[in-house]
Amino acid sequence: MTRFVACLIFVITLSPLHATFAQTGSPFAGVKTIQDNPKVRAANEYIDRNQQAILREWIQITEINAPSGHEQERAKYVERLLRQYKLQDVRYDTAGNLIAVRKGTGGGRTVVLDAHLDTVFQPGLKIKATVRDGRVYAPGVGDDTRNIEALLATIRALDYAQIKTKGDLVFVFTVEEETNFRGVKQFVNDNKGKMDYYIALDGGYEGFTYAGIGINWYRHHFIGPGGHTRSRTPPYSASLPLARAISRIFELKVPSTPSSNLNIGMLGGAEVVNAKASDAWFTVDLRSTSNEVIADLEKQIKVIVEDEAKRANMQSKTDVISTSPAAVIPGHRDSDLVKMAEAVHRAMGFEPSITNTGSNNSSVALLAGVPSISTGAGPCEGSHSLAENCEIEPLYKGIKKMLLLELVLAEL
């Protein structure tokens, strides 16, 4: 009877989150109730007591190089850890994603938490992390290893404090996020209708994103006859219309609202100094939270390229390298997920930056109509470089943030 009463009190204590949200539209009071629960405090104390062990494991995972498409060694290491925990299902899917399920008691939302296994570095790179001045330095230590470690640490903290959730917590360690999103696409396709919220951990700390920016990449070519440096002019080198086109493209008005960007990053042409280019090309990176803006800029660039090719009596050709539309669910900014995520960040003491410019696995979920946000467990610098590094101390607060987010969304 004593055990039954204690359980009943526990449920009554934690249920105000959703009542508060329904009555006021603000879940902050309910989030604070969960945050102050004795079992949640015990989980947070466990994180504090195990900071050195968390750091060691973070470094161990970082030092396992995991180039995109070659994540198997790192995945097997994480799998061995997961099999030590109180999980009901640990498996791989057909894409190579590692999936672990912590079953709920029933009646709650299914919450997916995703940290990608892959990095941008080449196969064979030997990684050795170093710690100095409160930071850990190593390629890939932040993107995305800090979030892999954050998820593992939350599982251990939940187990230690004997915390149960109503909904299932699905931890997915995805492959090929840095290249083609193959892992998340497979997972979302396999689990349509089986998940309520999708949380992508990939950057961020004090804030989160609730929509994905559209990113389209192109390579524009100018094709002419070419020739020797001393050949008659015209015909011109194909680099001439290329230069004129680039100058005009950089004069285009790119809106800041909605958030949009245009970049010409790569150029190519003749392979020797003393030749007029017969095929000169440049790349364009278009980004916007509005698909209409992307389409309009595409159209203007096409006109410029064709105009300059015609002016030089040459041909033009465009290669589409990749396209990813802006991922926006109408009204998502005012959704339950976004409001609860904001409340969690505020309860942790952050004044969160909440933006619609995500560029990660959450976009795939959003495009499938699954409510999603992206955030992260700690501040880092130098992402995608050999000088990548992260502050150590904030990671522990970031882990507590992730723990609280899990408990709020899956319901205690």
N, C-alpha and C positions, 0 to 999 in steps of 0.2 A: 504493500500500500504506500509506503514512504517513497519507493522508487516511482510509482505511478504518479503521485502528487508532484514530485520534483519534475517529472517529464511534462506534466500538464502546465505547471508554472513556466517552464522553459518555452513552451509553444506560445502561451499567452504573452509572455514577455516580448517575443520576437515578431509577432504578427502585426504590430502597428505600422511597419514599413508600408505595406500595401494599403492599409486603411488610411494612413496619412496621405499617401499619394492620391488616392481616390477622392479624398475630402478637400484637399488643398491644392493639388497639382504640384506639390513640392515634396519629394521623398526625403528631404534632409533629416527631419526628425527621426524617421524610421531607420535611416542609415546610421545615425548616431546611436540608436538603441542597439543595433547589432554590434557596432564598434565597441560599445561599452560592456557587452555581454562577457561574463567571466571566462567562458570557453574561448572566445575570440581573443581576449587578453592573454590567455595561456598560450595560444598559438603564436601571438606576437612575441611573447617572452621567449618562446622556443627559438624563434628567428634570431632574437638578440643574443641568446646564449650560444648559438651555433654560427656566428659570423665567420670565424676563421675556417670552419669546415665548408661553409658556402663558398668562400673565396677560393679555397683549394680546389673544390670541384669545378667552379667556374673556369679556373685556369686550366685544369685537366681537359675539359671539353674544348676550350679554345685551342689548345695545342694539337688537337686532332684536326688536321686540315680537311676541309669538306667542300671542294670546288663544286659548283652547281653541276649536277649530273653524276657526281662521285661522292655521295653522302653516306655510303654504306658503313664505313668504319665508324663514323661518328654515331650513326643511327644504332649500331649494335652496342656501343658503349652506353647510350641513353637507355636502350632496351634493357640491358642488364640491371640498371638502377630501377627502372619502373617495375620490374618483376619482384623487387624486394618490398614493394609498397602494397597497401590494401586496395588493390584494384581488381575489378571483376573481369576485365578484358584487356589484353595487350596483344596487338597484332599489326601486320602490315597490310596495306591495300595494294592494288595492282600497279599503282604509280610508284610505290616505294615509300609512301608516307607511313610513319610510325604513329599508331593510334592507341591511346589508353583511356579507359572509361572508369570513372568513379561513380558507381550507381547511386542514385538518390532513393529516398524512401517512397517516392511517388507523389504525383499531383503537382509537381513543379515544372519549371521551364528547362529545356535542354540547352545547355550553354557550351559552345565550342570555344576553346582557347587555343590559338595557333601561334607557334614560334617556328620559324623556318630553320632547317638544318644547314642549308648551303651558304657558302661564301663566294666572293668574287675572285678569289686568288687561284693561281695556276696549280695544277697537280704537281706534286713533288716538293712544294714549298715546305721547308722545315720551320715550324713556328715555336718560338720560345718566349713565353711571357715574362715580363719584368715588372716589378712593383717598386715605385718610388714616389715620394711626396704625395701619398694618398691616392695614387692613380695606378691602374694596371695597364700596361702597354703590350699590344700584340695585334697583328692583323686578324680581324674578325672578332675581336673581344667584345665589341659592341653589337655589330650587325651580323648575326642576331644572337650571339651566344649568351649575352646577358639575359635575354628573355627566355632562352631555354632553361638556364639555371633558375630563373625566377619561378617558372612553372614547377620545376622539380622541388624547389624549396617550399612552395605552397602546399604541394601534396603531402610532404613530410609533416608540415605544421598542422594540417587538417587531421592527419592520422594521430599525431601526438596528442592533440587536444580532444580527440574522439568527437569531432564535429561531423554531423550529418546534414546533408542538404535534401530538400524535397526533389529538386530536379537533378538530372544527370549532369556531371561535369565531364566533358569530352576533351581530352588533351591530345592535340594533333601536332606532330612535328613534321612539317612539310618539306618536300624537296623542290628544287628548281624554281624557287621564288625569284632569284636574281636574274633569271634568263627568260623563261617563257610561261611561268605560272602553271606549269603542267601538274604539279602536285595539288595545288588548291583547286584547280579546275576539276580534277578527278574526284577529290573529296566532296566538293559541292555537288557535282553531278550524281555521285553515289548516294548522297544523303539529303536530297531535296525532300522537303516535307517532314524531316526528322529532327530539325534543329530550330530553335526559336531565336537564339542570338549567336552571332559570330564575332569573336574578339580577336583581332590580329595584333600580335605584339611585335612591333618592328619600328623602333625609334620612339621618340616622345618620352615624356616623364611627367611634367607638370600639367599637361593637357592632352587632348585627343582629337582625332578627326572623325567625322561622321559621313563623309562622302569621298569619292575618289576622283581625282583630276584626270581628264582625258589626255592621253599622250599618243601622238601620231608621229612617225618617223618616215622621211622620204629621202631618196637620192635623185637629184635632178641632173640630167646629162645634156650637154651641148655637143653635137656630133658634126664634124666638118671634114675636109679633105686632109688636113695636116700638111706636113712638109718640112723642109730644112729651114734653118734660120734665114738663109739667104734667098729663099724662094720668093716669087712675086707676091706682093700684098696689095689688094686681096688675091688669093684667099687668106683670111686671117687665122690666127690660132683660135681654137675654141675657148681659150681662156679669156678672150676679149668679151664675148657676150656673157660669159660667166661673171666677170668682174662687174659689168654694168648691171646685171640682174641682182647680184648681191647688194650693190649700193642702193638699188631701188627698194629691195625687200626690207632693208634695215630702216627705210623711211616710212614703212607702213605703221599705222597707228594700232598698237596692241593694247587693248583695254586692261586696266588694273582692276576694274569691277565689271563683270566677274573676273576673278583672278585668272590671268592668262600670261603666257610667255612664248617667245619665239627665239630660237637660236640656230645659227649656222655654225656647225662644229667641225666638220671635216671637208677638206678640199682635195681634189686630185686632178691630174692631167697627164702631160707627156712624161715619159720615163727617163728621158735624157735632157741635158741642158740645151743642146743644139737642135731641138725639134719643136715645131709648132704642134700643139696638142690637137689630135683628131677627136679625142673624147675627153672633155673637161667636165668635172662633176662637183657638186657640193651637196651636203646633207642639210636637211631642215628638221628641227625638233619643235613641234607645235604642242603646246599644253594649255588647257583651259578647263575650268569647271563647267563650261557651257559647250555642248556639242555644236550649237549654232555658231558660236564664235570660231571654233576650229574650222567648220565648213566654209565660213566667209573668208578666213585667212587663206585656206587652201585655194579657193577660187581666185583670189587676188594674186597669189603667187603663181598660179598656173598661167594667168594672163601675162604677167611680167616675163616668165620664162619663154613662152611662145613668141611674145613680141620681140624679145632680144635675139632669139634664134632666127626669126624671120629677117630682122634688121641686118644680120651678118650672113644671110643666105645659107643658113644651116638648119639642121633638124634638132628637135628636142625629144627627150624621152624621160619618163619618170618611173622610178622603181619605188614601190611601197614596201618599206622595210618592216614596219609593224604598225598596227593600229589598236588602240584600246580606248573605247569611248568613256566619257565622263560617267561615273557611276553614282547616280543620285536617286534616292527614293523620295518622292514628293512628300513633304511634311515631316521628314525624318528628324529635322532639327528640333521639333517639338514632341518627338516620340517618347514613350516610356523609357526605352533604352538610353537615349541621350540624356534625358533628365536624371535618371538614376546614376549614370556615369558621372555627370557633373556633380551630383550630390556626394558621390564617393570621393572625388578629387577635393571638394571643399572640406569634407570631413577630415581629410588627410592634411589639411592646412594649405592647399594650393589655391591660387587664383587662376583657374585653368584657362588656357588658350584653347578655344573650340573652333576648329576650322573645317572647311570642306575640300581640303587639298591633299588628301591621302594618296599615296602611290605604293600600294602593297597588296597583300592577299585579300584585304577587306573589300577591294573593288570587285573582285570576282563574286564574293558573296552578295554584295549590293546589287550587282547586275542580275543575279538570280532572284532578287527580291527578298533576300534574307537580311533583316536588320543587323547592321554591323557597325563597329567602330574600330579604330586602330589607336594604340597607345604603346607605352613602353615602361620599363622598370628602372631606368636610370639614365643620367646624362652622359653622353660620350662625344668625342671629337674625332675628326679625321676618318670618317667612315669611308670604306672602300680603298683605303691607303695603307701602306706598310707602317705608317705612324699612328694608326688608330689607337685610341686610348679612352678609358672611362674612369670617372670618379668612383671610388670604392664605397664610401660611406652611404651615399644616397641609394645604392642598390637595395640596402636592407629596408629602407622606407618604401622603395618601389615594390618590393616583394609583399610588404604589408598592404600596399594599395591593391595589388593584384588579388591578394587573399580576400580583402573586403569586397572587391568587385565580384569575385566568384560567389561569395555568400549572399550578397544583395540580389544578384541576378538569378541564381539557382534557388534561393530562399532557404533559410535555416528551418 
